Every structure is written in structure tokens, then in C-alpha cells.
Amino acid sequence: MKKLLFLLFLSLFSTIVSAQETVVENDSIIRVTAGYQITNEERYPDAIIYSKSESQTVYIEHQGIKIWCDQAFFYKDKNFLKATGNVRMNQGDTVTMNSKYAEYNGNSQLAFAAGKVNMRSPDTNLETDTLYFDRNKQQAYYRSGGTVKDTASVLKSRVGRFFMQEKKYQFIDDVVITNPDYTINSEQVNFYTETGHAYLYGPSTIKGTASTVYCERGFYDTRNDYGHFVKKSRIDYNNRTVTGDSLYFNRNTNFASATNNIIVTDTINNSIIKGHYAEVYREKDSVFITKRAVAISLQEADSVYIHADTLMVTGPEDNRIVRGFRDVRLFKSDLSGRCDSIYTRQSTGLTKLIKNPVLWSGKSQITGDSIFLQSNVETEQLDSLRVFYNAFIIDKDTINNGYNQIKGKELIGLFKDNEIYRIKINKNVENLLYNNNESNELIGINKGTSSKLDITLNSEGDIVTMRSIQGPKDVLNPEDELPENARKLRGFKWRGDEQINSVDEIFIGKKAPVLTKIKGLPLPKVEEAFFDENNSGELNKNSKLKQENLINRKKDQAPQSINN
């Protein structure tokens, strides 16, 4: 009996030993240190089982990678091990990973971790259920959902890849970046951990409390809160939308700029501004736009177009003010005009044409030092116009090849159904009119003066009645008694060749602007399969990893092991 017990003790001693260190001369072989070492060929054939003791945890080292765990199964012939229980894996001083379970192949240097995986680098912290690590490529990869915590944001995606040398994450499928001030949703994001720079690919939004940015390719600095967006880019404010070929956005300063094919839509005031360069200041509620700038006031019956070298829109939504500078041109179907600068307040319907203004309404040309147009805010139709100082009306008489003219210090015009039907001229009134009989034969040319003049017009713009007030003096001159040089009042200037007859003519005589060449953002690189199926030879026979095309988002089943 004693002999039997002694033999049994020797048998146990041969399989359970204290294992302080496994000495391996070849550094390509995994090196293991542990508290205990056993073998169990029946349950774990070809495996050496290492376990921790009270004083010694399991420690694995291989060419710069270090692993600590409670228990390890080492297959020496294959140079492969499995680690369980409080697994911690370090690569140098930059990457540390914790998990419940891990595998490592010393030949291919492929690693796999599962169970509450946490990988930390100096700038980020990754949490996922399963993670693959290729030491040769210096890449880590997950495909079952992961969360990365950056110094400024939390990033989530279904698929992710970490490039350690580039310090870059590539997030794919259902990407969400959450920041206290905004949330980013995208199909794909390339994120650089050192700088916090994010490159967005596919339909992407950046949504904050006061604005939402949309693009299908863009860049955003998540730490300094500014970005550059191209391809169907758009910024939506509470009451204003900005689109353009290229957009810049700075959340800190509430500033945005746009380049090429810009459209700024005011959803409250039903207006649009177009051009090829724009700046938006949200806090000041203002927009600056140039390069073939045009403001369009959308009206049910007839829209109004205002073009200027530079347009500025300022003021809150209920009191928008539009200003135009240098060579301003105005057009609607029954009215057009030009001036050096323009001012219009949408809340009151008042439009001011300032410096060298001219208006064409029907057959009439109206000029003066300044012209004010008043619209009815409710009906959006013209109500009246006022001309201050040096008011001058000219109507070309096509029958007599002459010009009907009326001038005075001030002029008031009244509109009905957007057509002028009455004109009042005050102070120092002069007129020169061609008088015809019912057969349209010239009777004579009337020249007169008065203090005031009241004129009514028909729908064709022809004079129906004309009443001179306070000391009128009129002389009807036969045509042959009034020489050509006397047929034009002082200050006469016919500007018919400048008249704008269609929307397209608001740009007539102006060169098309040279558009800024947009520097696009690079397309995302299509990555190779994470593991090379032809060369690794380390994938589980029952779950061999298939190559994944990240761009087409093919959802192949994830491998369960890196051992063959």
C-alpha cells in the first residue's frame, strides 16, 4: 500500500511542478513564466498549462509583447497560446489591452482578445467585445461594435480598425461621435488620435443646438470645433440654410463661409441669395455674399431679383435688411432698375435705390437723386414710389420719334396691381409732351411749367389726364417751330440701353467670375483583409476569416480563433 501511494505521488509530481521560468534560447519562441505548470494530454493534448500562484502570475513575453493572465495554454510545437482570466497585454509603452480571454500566435504574430476588451493608447480608450491584433501590420480590428473615448468625444461604430503607427482609427458602419456640443453621424470616419481630426465619408451630419452640417465628404477638428466640407455640403441654421461646393464652419466663432455655387435660403422670409463666395455670422445674424451675387424675394405672383457686386443680409428673422453695393440691378416682370447701392427692409417692404438710380415701369423711365419703393407686406405688391430731388420721367414716344418728359423736385407714384396709375410731381415742375389727335397725328409739342402736376395713366402707361396746379404756364409749339435742341429738358438723360428686360439680363455686360478651384478631400483607402488567408495559416478550420470589403460593408462572420 505504501509503495502504491509512493508511485502515485511520483506520477503527480511529474505533471504538476512549480514553473518559475521556461527558458528558450530562440527568441522566436514564446517565453512563459508562471507559478505552476502542468500537462493533461487527455483534455489538452500537446498543451502546457501554466497557472498563477499566490506569489507569481502567468507572464508571457515574445519579441516586445508582454502578456499577464491567470492561466495560459501553450502549444509549443505551434508556438501558440491561449490566455484566460484577467488578461493584460502590453506592446511597448504605448498600447495596453485588458480582456477576459486572449490568443496569440508567435509565428504569425496575430492576437485575438474577447470578453470586455479594453485597449488603451496615450490619447484614446477602446472598449469592445472582440478585438484582433496584427503585430506585423501594427493594426487592431473589431467588427462587433466598439466605443472609443477621446479627450473630447466618444466615438462608436460597428466596425473599426486602429492603425498604431499612424495613430488613426477607421470607423465604418453606424458611426456616431458624441461631444457635449454636437453629435456626428456618418457612414465612415477616419479619426487621428493625436490631433482629434476626423475625415467624414458618405452621408454625414454634425448636429448641434443651433446648427446642423451635412456633407458626403468632409473634415472636422473635434477638439477645436471647426471643419471643411465638400460634396453636397449644407449648413442648416434655425431659419437659414447654406449650400455650396465647399463650406467652412467654425463652431467657436459661429462663423461659416462658402465657395462656389452658393445658395442661402431664408425659410422665414421666403427669400434666396446666390453667389460664389459667402460669409455667415450667426451671432450677428448676417450674411455677406459676392461673385455674381443675387438676392431673390420669392413671391407667389412675381419674384423680385436684386443683383450687386456685393450683397449683405443682416438682422433677425423678423426684420431682415438687404444691402447691395456697386452696380446694383433690380428686376421683376413689370419693373426693373439700376443704381449704385440699394437698401431693402423686408419687415416694412421699403426699398431704397441710392446714388444714380433709374427705374423702368411700363414705358416710363424714372430717375432722381434717390428712389424709394414701398411694397405692401401682406399682398407683396408695389404700393408706391417716391423720388427725392431732381425727379425726371421720360417716356419714349415711338410714333413721333421723340421723348415725353416731366421733371420736378420730388415725385410720388401710386401703384395698383403692380402697375403705376397716378403720378404727382411737386415743386419746379417742367414738362415737354407730344400731343397727338385721335388719328395719332402730331398736333404740337407742349412745353409748360407749374408748381405741381397730377397725372393719371391707363394700363398701357399712356397719360389719360394731366392737371397743372398753382400758376401753370403751357405753350403748344408747332413741330416745325421747336428745334431739336429745344426738345429736351435740362438734365435729360435717356438710359434705355441699360434697361433690364429679363432675369438673365441682370448679369449682362459682366464677365463670369473665375471660380476658386476646390481642393477636395482624399477618398478613403480601401484596406486589405485584416488577416491574409493565404499566408497566415492560423485561422480556425471551422471559422476561417473571410476577407471583408469595408467600403461595400460586406458582413462576413467573425472568426473565433486565430489557431489552426
QUITA-V984202 format. One line per field, one symbol per residue. ss: DSSP state (H for helix, E for strand, L for the rest). Layout:
BEGIN
ss: ???
END
This chain:
BEGIN
ss: LHHHHHHHHHHHHHHEEELLLLLLLLLLLLEEELLEEEELLLLLLLLEEEELLLLLLEEEEELLEEEEELEEEEELLLLEEEEEEEEEEEELLLEEEEEEEEEEELLLLEEEEEEEEEEELLLLEEEEEEEEEELLLLEEEELLLEEEELLLLEEEELEEEEELLLLEEEEEEEEEEEELLEEEEEEEEEEELLLLEEEEEEEEEEEELLEEEEEEEEEEELLLLEEEEEEEEEEEELLEEEEEEEEEEELLLLEEEEEEEEEEEELLLLEEEEEEEEEEELLLLEEEEEEEEEEEELLLLLLEEEEEEEEEEELLLLLLEEEEEEEEEEEELLEEEEEEEEEEELLLLEEEEEEEEEEEELLEEEEEEEEEEEELLLLLLEEEEEEEEEEEEEEEELLLLEEEEEEEEEEEEEEELLEEEEEEEEEEEEEEEEEELLLLLEEEEEEEEEEEEEEEELLLLLEEEEEEELLLEEEEELHHHLLHHHLLLLLLLLLHHHLLLLHHHHHLLLLLLLLLLLLLLLLLLLLLLLLLHHHHLLLLLLLLLLLLLLLLLLLLLLLLLLLL
END
